[in-house]
Amino acid sequence: MPCSIVPTTYHCWPEDWQFGGAMGTDPRADPRWHPTTYEYWDDRIEICFKTQTPLCDDEALDLCTWVAGLGKSFNPMWVIAVRYNGVPQKLPWTYDKVTDELTPAKVA
């Protein structure tokens, strides 16, 4: 199934997976679905927003614009993905609220 955010990316599920939603394409209807928790960390190194809504990392990164639009105190810079096994993973991007752009994170 093509990703709704990055059409050149495909998501795969087992053939017996149950889909739901109005279009019958939402994988969250299957009882085996394990959501990833996305934490949006701000310029003060604090969590300013947390969600399990995105279906993939690309959608979570795209959501930075929405989080930044919640108000002056919402300044997301980094997205941490906490997978169902509890292991956090920093996505390799930095978000700039002023330019509304993602840039590759610098590796020290």
C-alpha positions, -999 to 999 in steps of 0.1 A, spaced: 0 0 0 15 34 -10 22 59 19 -2 88 19 27 112 27 56 98 5 40 81 -26 73 64 -35 72 46 -1 51 15 4 38 -1 37 33 -38 39 12 -59 62 3 -96 63 -23 -108 38 -48 -116 65 -45 -81 81 -79 -64 87 -83 -29 74 -109 -3 84 -119 33 79 -141 48 53 -118 38 24 -110 3 40 -73 11 40 -66 19 77 -44 -8 93 -52 4 128 -84 -17 126 -64 -49 130 -61 -62 166 -24 -69 159 -17 -32 154 10 -18 177 11 20 175 43 40 177 42 69 202 57 100 187 71 126 211 78 161 198 107 177 217 111 214 217 140 239 219 141 235 257 145 198 254 110 191 267 81 172 252 57 197 238 33 172 222 28 134 221 6 113 198 0 78 184 -20 91 154 6 89 125 8 56 106 45 60 98 76 81 106 71 103 75 36 112 86 49 120 121 75 143 106 49 160 84 29 167 116 57 190 129 39 219 110 6 212 127 23 209 162 41 242 156 8 258 147 -7 250 181 7 282 195 38 302 205 48 277 232 49 248 207 84 248 191 90 212 180 126 206 169 130 168 172 107 138 169 113 107 190 96 75 180 89 51 209 82 18 193 59 -9 208 89 -26 224 95 6 244 127 16 227 130 53 218 145 63 185 153 99 175 143 104 139 173 119 120 157 153 112 156 187 129 125 209 124 127 247 121 95 264 130 105 298 114 111 282 79 87 252 84 115 229 71 131 197 81 168 193 77 190 163 82 202 161 119 238 167 125 257 137 138 284 145 164 
